[in-house]
């Protein structure tokens, strides 16, 4: 994300927060269905005997979609955004600020040094 930011704005804290927010939003959106599957598998294992329990991630994902629909895969995602997006944004921003404070070279600077 930061590679698409103009050089004049890279040190701006609001840009860092925005990049972290977008990264958190995208990451949570893509991984949330797997979290739903994990929770369903845990509940299923408690509620039924081991012989009838779901077997794998893909099988469970397909079963959830068939029985409960696509909406169930993303049920609760919007509330999860309220927790995850600010957390990731702050975490990424603090990481970037501390790298600058400790004078750790960014990945772009390291790659530029290797190419020459």
ZAMARGU-4260 file (C-alpha; in steps of 0.2 Angstrom, whole numbers, plus 5000, padded with zeros to 4 digits):
<rodrens>
0) 5000/5000/5000 | 5014/5012/5005 | 5022/5010/4988 | 5008/5018/4980 | 5009/5034/4991
5) 5018/5049/4984 | 5035/5052/4992 | 5030/5069/4999 | 5016/5060/5009 | 5025/5045/5015
10) 5030/5052/5032 | 5013/5059/5036 | 5005/5050/5051 | 4987/5050/5044 | 4993/5042/5028
15) 5001/5028/5038 | 4985/5026/5048 | 4975/5025/5032 | 4987/5012/5024 | 4986/5002/5040
20) 4967/5003/5041 | 4965/4997/5023 | 4977/4983/5026 | 4967/4978/5041 | 4951/4979/5032
25) 4957/4969/5018 | 4966/4956/5028 | 4950/4954/5040 | 4939/4952/5025 | 4949/4938/5017
30) 4952/4928/5033 | 4935/4930/5042 | 4927/4916/5033 | 4940/4904/5039 | 4937/4910/5057
35) 4919/4907/5054 | 4923/4889/5048 | 4935/4886/5063 | 4921/4892/5076 | 4908/4881/5067
40) 4920/4866/5068 | 4923/4869/5086 | 4905/4870/5090 | 4901/4855/5080 | 4914/4844/5088
45) 4906/4849/5105 | 4888/4846/5100 | 4890/4829/5091 | 4899/4813/5092 | 4916/4812/5084
50) 4909/4800/5071 | 4897/4813/5063 | 4909/4828/5066 | 4914/4838/5050 | 4931/4833/5044
55) 4940/4847/5035 | 4940/4866/5032 | 4934/4865/5014 | 4920/4852/5018 | 4914/4863/5032
60) 4915/4879/5022 | 4904/4870/5008 | 4892/4863/5021 | 4890/4881/5029 | 4886/4889/5012
65) 4874/4875/5007 | 4864/4874/5023 | 4865/4892/5029 | 4870/4902/5014 | 4884/4914/5009
70) 4878/4927/5021 | 4883/4916/5036 | 4901/4916/5030 | 4902/4935/5033 | 4890/4936/5048
75) 4898/4947/5061 | 4911/4954/5050 | 4906/4972/5052 | 4907/4971/5071 | 4924/4963/5069
80) 4930/4978/5058 | 4927/4989/5073 | 4939/4979/5083 | 4952/4974/5070 | 4954/4989/5059
85) 4959/5002/5072 | 4970/4989/5080 | 4980/4985/5064 | 4981/5003/5059 | 4988/5008/5076
90) 5000/4993/5076 | 5007/4997/5058 | 5009/5015/5062 | 5018/5013/5078 | 5029/5000/5069
95) 5033/5012/5055 | 5036/5027/5067 | 5048/5016/5078 | 5057/5010/5062 | 5060/5029/5058
100) 5065/5033/5076 | 5077/5019/5077 | 5084/5023/5059 | 5080/5006/5052 | 5080/5007/5033
105) 5064/5004/5024 | 5062/4989/5012 | 5062/5001/4997 | 5079/5008/5003 | 5086/4991/5006
110) 5081/4985/4988 | 5088/5001/4980 | 5105/4998/4989 | 5105/4980/4982 | 5101/4985/4964
115) 5116/4996/4962
</rodrens>
